[in-house]
Amino acid sequence: MPIDLRSDTVTKPTPAMRRAMAEADVGDDVLDGDPTVRRLEARVAELLGMERALFFPSGTMANQTGVWLLSRPGTEVLLDAGAHIIHYEYAGAAALSGVQVRPVQGSGPVMDAAALRAAIRPRSPFTLSATLVCLENTHNGAGGKVIPLAEMRALSSVAREHGLHVHLDGARLWNASVASGTSLADFASCATTVMVSFSKGLGAPVGAALAGSRALLEEGWTVRKRLGGGMRQSGILAAAALHALDTQLPRLADDHAHAAEFARLVDGAGGACVVPPETNIVMIDLPGDKDAAAVVSAAAAAGVLVSLWSRTRIRAVFHRDVDAAMTRTAGETMARVLEHA
């Protein structure tokens, strides 16, 4: 079997997770409420220090609901130039909420408070206004980078000075918290709404949650239904997420350690340069004479699956299904592939 490092979404449910799903107490979540979903939503709200959370089929739907709730049609949303919402959600903000996304390039790898402040347009009858700022932590495109709490607070402060709401795409906020030692609630306090995913670092098969105030999430329930997210006996899925919070959240540091070991083995091979990983994502930048697509194909033939990120960049993501021995094998294999590419 190949070692699959394409994403932390490729994990399979463990036997214990499957048992939890099979034994879940369920109900019709649209009609009466599903008891297991309610337990998950309460748990997430408590972890994030929010009044309420809603369970969603996917992080994209939860993100787009956050945008819908906090923006106004005909305005703009400011977010990092490499944000997931810009590149991987099929222009959902424009198609669903009628807003224009405006990429902001920071002075470093991600948007910073100074860049955000500079991007906010002065009030004018001739230019459109912003209504929302979206943050992302960890930042996928920057290689799983953790945005420190101080910078999150600075970004949030700039947004709120200008009367803008803040939505946090926290698909891998679990990883940011474990890597930095900052609580989930402290990170979440920087935003009006927060999305967290259960199918990425935590290894559940399906699901995300959107958290915020009770009043806002009342409207969010309607938006979720409008987008097709009203699920019935969804406790079967929520049980997997609850199991993941109990068993996978405490071990995320292992994934971070494996990413660091893989980076050590690969860095410099064939002239490649690795972005030092802060969490579970490793970005490999290739020299100009190497084609990333060809390297990805050669690695797959050698038994290691990685993702093509750009013409010169490859991504590898570590997760529950990759142990220390597999990490060493993958790193040594990848180094050989890069040397001979």
N, C-alpha and C positions, 0 to 999 in steps of 0.2 A: 504493500500500500504506500502511495506517495505521502510525504509529509506536507500537509496542506497549511500554508501560511498566507493564503490569499486574503483572509479576513478572520476576525474573531466571531463572525456569524456562521462559520462552517461547522461548529460543534454539534454533536449529537446528544440528545438527552441521555443522562445516565440511567441505569436501571432504577435507582432510588427516585429520580425525578419522574420517570414514567409511572412508578407506583403512586407517587403523590398526585399525579394527574388522574390516574385511574380511580383513585379513592376520594377525589375532591367532592365536597358538598356543593351542589350546584342549584341554581334557580334561573328563571328568565330575567336576565339583567335589564332588559328594556321594560318589561311589565312590572315586576315586583322587586328587582334587585337580586343579584347573585351573592350569596353569603361569602364565598371565597374571594370574589372580586372586591367586595366591601372590605374584607380584611386586608387585602393587598393595598387598596387605596388608602386606608387609614395608616398602614405601616409606612408607605411612601411619604404621605403628608407629614407624619411625625419625623421621619428621617430628614426631610428637607425643611422642617420648621414652618410649613405652610398650613393653611386652614383646611384645604381639601385637595385631593388628587383624583384624576379620572384615568381609567385604564383604556388604552388605545391598541388597535391591531399593529400599528407601526409608528416608528419615530417620525417619519415624514408626515403622517396624518396629524400627530400631536404637534409638531412644529408648525404646520400650516394652520392648525386651529389657534395656536398662540398668536401667529401673525394676524389672523382674522379678528381675534378679540381685541388686539392692542393697536391696530392701525386703522386708518380711514382710507377708503378708495380715493384715488387721485392724489395721494401723498407719496412720500418716499420712505424707504426703510434703509437705514445705514448699517452696514456690516462689513466684516473683514473681506478683503478681495478674494481670499481663498476659502470662504465659508461653504459648508455643506449645503446650506439653503440656496446659495447661488448656483452651485455646480451640479448638484445631484438630486434636486427636487423638481426637475422638469418645469421650471418657471411657475411653480405653484403659487407663489406670492402674487404674480401678475394675473394668472388665469383665474384664481379663486378669490383673492382679496382686492384686486384692482389697484395694486400698489407697484411703484417702481423701485427695484432694488438698486442701491447705489454702493458700489464697492469702494472701500476705504483701504488704502495701502499704508501700513505703518512704517516707521523708520527701521524696524527690525523684522522678524519673521511673521509677526501678527500685528493687527491694528492696536495702537496704543491710545492713551487718553489725549495726547497732544494732536495726533492725527485725526481723531474723532472730532475734537473741538474745531480744528481747521476745516473739516468737511461740512459742518453744520452751516447752512446758508443763512445770511442775515434775513430778517423778515422783510419781504418786499412784495408789492403787487404784481411783480413781473416774473417771479420764480416760485416753484412749488416748495412746500414746506415738508419737513420730516415729521413723522408721528411716532417712529419706533426705531430703536437700536437693537440689533440682535448680536449676542455674544456666543462664543463656542468654547467649551472647555471639557475635556482636552480638545486641542485643535487638530483635527484629522490631517488636513493638508500640510500642516507644519510638522508632521511626524509625531503626533500624539503629545504635542507640547502642552505642559500645564501652564495655564495663565494664573500667576500667583494672586492670592487674595487681595493684596495691596493694589495690584493693577486692575483687578476686577472692580474694586471699590472706586478707583479713580475713573474708570470708564463709566460706571453707573452714576457717579457724581456729575460728570459732564452731561450725561443724558438728562438727568433730572433737573439740573440747572436750566435746561432749555425746554422743560416740560415734556420730555419724551419718555415713553414707557420703555422697559427693557425686557426682552425675552432671551432666555439662556437655553441654547441647544446644548444640553448636558448629556448627550448620548453616552459618553464615557466619563461622566462626572465621577462615577465610582473610582475610576483609575486616578483621576486628578486628586481625589480625597486621600486615597491610600498612598500615593506617591509623595504628596506634600504634607500630610498630617493635618490638613485643614478639614474641618468637619463639612459634611454635605450641607448642613443648615447654614453655615457661614457663607459658603459659596452661593447658596440659593438666596440669601438675603440681599444680594446685589441685583436681583431681578424681580419683575412683576410676575412673570410666569417662567416655569422651568420644565423642560422635557428631560426625562431620563429613559434609557433603553434597557430592556432586560435581555435582548437577544444578541448583544455585543459582548462586552467583557464578562457578563454573568452567565452566558451560555444557555439561557432559556430559548426554546424554539421560536417563540412569538411574543411580541408585546412591548409596549412603552407606556409611560404615564406622563400626564401634564399636571403640574401642581400650581396652585395660586390661591387667591382669596376665595371664600365660599361663594360670594356674589358673582365673581367673574366665572367661576367654574359652573355655576348654574346655567349661564349662557353658553359655556363651553359644551355642556351636555347636548344642547340643541344643535350647535355647530357640528359636533361629532356625529350626531344622527343624520344631519343633512349630508355629510360627506360619506355616509355609508358605514359608519363605525359603530352602529348600535348592534351589539352582539347578544346572543341569547345565553346559552349555558357556558358562558365564557370562564367560569370558575375552573374548568379543566385547564385552560391556558394560564390563568392567574395562579393556580397551584404550582405550576412550574416556576413562575417568577418568584413566588414566596420561598420555594425550596432553594432557588438560586441565591436569594438574599441571605439565607441561613448558611449555605455551604460554600458558595463561590466568592462572595464578597470578601471573606477573611483571607482568601488565598491569592488575591490579585497581585500581591507583591511577587509571587513566584513567576508570573508572566512577565513582569518588569525585569526580573533578574535574568530570565531566559533571553529577552530581547537584548539586554546589555551584553550577554555572552555571545550571542549571534553576531552582534555588531562588532565585537572585538575580533572574532574570527574572520569576518568579511572585509573589514576596513583596510583599504590599501591594495587588496587583491586586484590585479589587472588594472591598476590605476583608479579603482573605484574609491569614492569618498562617502563614508557613512555619516549621516546626521546623528550625533550622539542621542540615543533615545532617552526620554524621561519616563516613559511608561511602556506600553506593550507594542508600539509601532516603530518599525525601523525603515527609514528611507535611505536608499542606496543611489547615489548620484554617479553616473558613469562618465568617463572621459568622452570627448567628442568623437573619437574613432569607433565607439561601440554603440550598437543599436539596441535599445532596451527591449524591443519586441523579440529580437533574435536571442537575447540573453534569457528572457522569460521562457521561450520555447526550449532552449538548451537545458535550462534548469528543470523544466517539467520532464524532459526525456531522462534526466539523471535522477528523478524521483523527488524533486522539491517544487512545490507549486507556490509561486509568488505572483503579485499583481503588477501589471503594467500601469504606471502612474502618468508618465509622459514619455516623450521620445528619448529622454536621457535619465529618467528616474524610475526606480522599481520600489515597490512597497512590500514589506513582510510584516505580518501581524501575529503576535503570540497569544495563546489562549489555553484553556483548560486541557485540551486534547493533545498538547505538545509538552512532553516532559524534558528533563535535563539531557537525557541520552539522545533523544530525537533532535534537540536543539544543537548539540555538538555535531551530529551527523549532518543536519541541514546546513550549518555554518561551514563545515569543511567541504561539503559538496558545492555550495554556492561559491566558495573561494576558488575551487578548481574550475568551475564553469567560467568565472570571471577572468581567470588567468588565461584560459584557452579561447575566449570569445573572439 
